[in-house]
């Protein structure tokens, strides 16, 4: 069942991160909104409300989760760049996914949000110096995280959830 929950495997941040790694990861973030549009184009409500695995979120919830998660990550990036190792606020992603907006809204709402958000996030990441990528924030459960570690995580996060949608057993 782990292969359904983690279809691309768990996240691993490399010990050494190069400028090429960062640019490749930024490219993945840049492509996410378009890839989600491709994956959800033409899906009806029955398909959108299909869990990607038994006991998992629906395709609709995955899309809305990506918007929730990436909004939080973008703000954490901004805080890390403007404050000295700020403590960020965690959130209960499962509880958020169960709320009415995550369970019922059309995916277009989050697709549009992700397009604008990722445009800003990618622009911000591409403007950073190597030193700025070492800026950090403190997560109460995960400890200190640098912006380049966060970038690696959210590249993985994007690929992880697009793989869920790609492999979802959609009605046909």
N, C-alpha and C positions, 0 to 999 in steps of 0.2 A: 504494500500500500504506500510505502515511502516514495516509490517512483512516481506515483500519482500526485503526491503532495509536493515533492521536490523534483520535478521532471528534468531539471538541468543540474541537479545536485545542490548542496548547500553552499552558502556564500563563503568564499575564502579571499581575504584581502592579501595580495602579494606582500612579501616583506619589503621589497624594493619596488617603488613606483616611478616609472619614467614619464617624461613629457609625452612620449608616444602613447603610453597607456592612458594618460589623462585625456588626450585628444580622441582616442578611440572610444573611451567611455562617454565623453561629451557627445560624440557622434551618435551613440546608442540613445542617449537622452533626446537628442534632436529628432531622431526617427520614430520615437515611441508614439506620439499622437497619430501620425499617418499610418503606422502599422496597426494601431487599434482601430482606426477607421476601416482599414481593409478587412480586418478580422470580424468586425461587427456589421459590415455593410450587408443589408438585405436580411438580417436576422429578425425573425418575428418575435413576439413576446414569449412564445413557448420555448424558443431556442435561447433567448436571453435569460429566461428563468430556469434554465437547466444547470444543475451543479456540475462543475468541472470534474468532480470525483464524488463518490458516495460520502455524504457528511460534509462536503465542501461548500464553498460559496457558489452562487450562481454566476454566470458570465456577467450579468448586470452588476452584481455586487463587486466583482473583481474590477470592473471598469471604474465604478464609483470609489472603490478602495484606493485605486491608483491615484485618483484625484486627491482624496483625503491625505494619503501618505505623502505624496509629492508636494502638496501645499505645505505640510508641516516641515518637510525637508528643506524646501526653498527658504522658509522663514528661519530655520535653524542656520542655514548658510549665511543669511543676512546678519543674524545676531552674531555669529562667529566672526564676521568681518568688521563689525562695528563695536563689539564689546570684547573684553578680555576674558576668554574661556567662560562664557555665560552658561548657567545652568538652564537647560531647556526643559520644557514641560512635556512629559510623555503623555500618550493617550491610549485608550483601550480600543484598538483597531477592530476587535471582534464586536464590541458593543456598537461602535460607529457603523459597521457594516450591516447590523441588524436594524438600524433606524429606518424610518419611512423613506428618506431620500435615497438611501442605499439599496432598498428593496424594490422601490416602485418607480422612481423617476426614469424618464427615457435616458438612454446612455448618451445621447447627443449633448445633454447638459454638461456632463463631465468631459466629453470629447472636446467641446469648445473651450472649456476651462483649461484642460491639459495643453491645448494648442497655445494659448496665450501664456500660460505658466511656463511651459518648457521653452518658449521663445525667450522669455525673460531669464530663466535659469541658465540656459545655454549661453546667452549673451554675457551674463555675469561670470560664468565659469571661464569663458574664453578671454575675458578681460583681466583675469588674475595673473599675478606674477608667481613664480615658483615659491617664493616666500609666503605669499598669501594662501597658497594651498596647504600650508602647515598650520594655519590658524585653527583653533579648536573650539569645541563646545563640550559641556559636561552633561551626559545623560545619566540621570539617577540610577538606572538599572544597568547601563552598558559602559559607564565610565567616560573617559576622555576620548573624543573622536576628532580627527583632523578633517579638513574639507576634502583632501584627496582620498581619505578612507571613506568618507560619506559618498563621494562621487563613485567609487568602486562599488559600494553597497547598492546605490540606486541604479547603476547600470545593471547589476545582477537582478535587482528587484524588478526592473522593467522586463528583462528577458524571462525571469521566473514566471511572472504573471501572464505575459503573452504566450508562453508555453502552455499554461493552464488553458487558455482560451483555444489555442491551436489543437489541443488534445481533448477538448470537451466532447463528450458523446452526444452531440446535438441531434435532435430529431430530424429526420430527413425526408 
